[in-house]
Structure formats: structure tokens, C-alpha cells
Amino acid sequence: MPADEGGNIVIKLDDLLHDRRMTLTELAERVGLTLANLSILKTGKAKAIRFSTLEAICRELECQPGDLLGYRGAMKE
């Protein structure tokens, strides 16, 4: 996959929700997003995320952006 197509950003929302015993539906209600949009983010199919959305998720999950997002770099030979 070319670098400009993404795919190297990992969304760790499932782990954070599990750790906090919170459902995706509950988080969606708290941050004011539709369940469908939050699900797209959770599955890694989102192409972008607004800083305001990231801030709201971090506020509700009491985490840092780095707890939610990870980077899976290409293996160097």
C-alpha cells in the first residue's frame, strides 16, 4: 500500500473502551457522534479525524491521543 493511502495508523478504541467498561453506544452519546461514525473510526476505516472529535474522545475516556492512536511503520530491510 502506498504511503499516501494511509493504513499505518492503528486505532486502539476497542482496548480503551474495554478497559473503561464503556460501550461504543455510550461513548457516541457522550461525545455527540453518531454510532455509525464512531464505528467507522473504531474499525480503522476513517480517513481523517477532527481535533475536536479527538479531544472529546480523550476527554470522555480520560486518555491521551497517543493512547487512542498508534503508528505501525513499514518494516525496514
C-alpha positions as a printed NumPy array, in Angstrom:
array([[  0.   ,   0.   ,   0.   ],
       [  1.49 ,   3.379,  -0.977],
       [  2.305,   5.68 ,   1.936],
       [ -0.206,   8.302,   0.811],
       [ -3.096,   5.841,   1.141],
       [ -2.757,   5.505,   4.915],
       [ -3.274,   2.215,   6.673],
       [ -0.363,   2.63 ,   9.082],
       [ -2.395,   4.407,  11.765],
       [ -3.864,   1.993,  14.311],
       [ -6.977,   2.934,  16.292],
       [ -6.971,   1.419,  19.779],
       [-10.526,   2.399,  20.678],
       [-11.646,  -1.177,  21.431],
       [ -8.964,  -1.591,  24.081],
       [ -9.754,   1.744,  25.72 ],
       [-13.485,   1.027,  25.798],
       [-12.872,  -2.421,  27.272],
       [-10.528,  -1.048,  29.94 ],
       [-13.132,   1.549,  30.944],
       [-16.081,  -0.844,  30.698],
       [-17.84 ,   1.513,  28.319],
       [-19.834,   0.651,  25.213],
       [-19.404,   2.292,  21.842],
       [-23.016,   3.49 ,  22.121],
       [-22.308,   5.175,  25.453],
       [-19.206,   6.89 ,  24.076],
       [-21.124,   8.051,  20.992],
       [-23.754,   9.661,  23.21 ],
       [-21.15 ,  11.333,  25.416],
       [-19.151,  12.837,  22.545],
       [-22.114,  13.711,  20.329],
       [-21.23 ,  11.483,  17.386],
       [-23.41 ,   9.017,  15.568],
       [-22.783,   5.384,  16.342],
       [-22.07 ,   4.821,  12.639],
       [-19.304,   7.457,  12.531],
       [-17.703,   6.204,  15.725],
       [-17.862,   2.652,  14.383],
       [-16.026,   3.748,  11.226],
       [-13.293,   5.195,  13.425],
       [-13.154,   2.085,  15.634],
       [-12.715,  -0.266,  12.674],
       [ -9.899,   1.84 ,  11.221],
       [-11.865,   2.775,   8.106],
       [-11.865,   6.515,   8.849],
       [ -9.778,   8.663,   6.513],
       [ -9.48 ,  11.543,   8.992],
       [-10.472,  12.683,  12.464],
       [-11.203,  16.224,  13.587],
       [ -9.204,  17.542,  16.504],
       [-12.474,  18.415,  18.236],
       [-13.576,  14.775,  17.932],
       [-10.221,  13.521,  19.162],
       [-10.398,  15.943,  22.081],
       [-13.929,  14.825,  23.014],
       [-12.988,  11.131,  22.89 ],
       [ -9.877,  11.722,  25.   ],
       [-11.909,  13.757,  27.489],
       [-14.525,  11.034,  27.929],
       [-12.039,   8.158,  28.027],
       [ -9.586,  10.135,  30.173],
       [ -6.702,   9.35 ,  27.865],
       [ -4.092,  10.999,  25.688],
       [ -4.254,  10.98 ,  21.859],
       [ -1.315,   8.56 ,  21.858],
       [ -3.39 ,   6.114,  23.905],
       [ -6.004,   6.113,  21.132],
       [ -3.775,   6.281,  18.055],
       [ -0.719,   4.256,  17.145],
       [  1.595,   4.046,  14.171],
       [  2.532,   0.788,  12.518],
       [  5.547,   1.622,  10.356],
       [  6.78 ,  -0.392,   7.445],
       [  9.435,  -2.966,   8.239],
       [ 12.887,  -1.778,   7.148],
       [ 15.168,  -4.272,   5.487]])
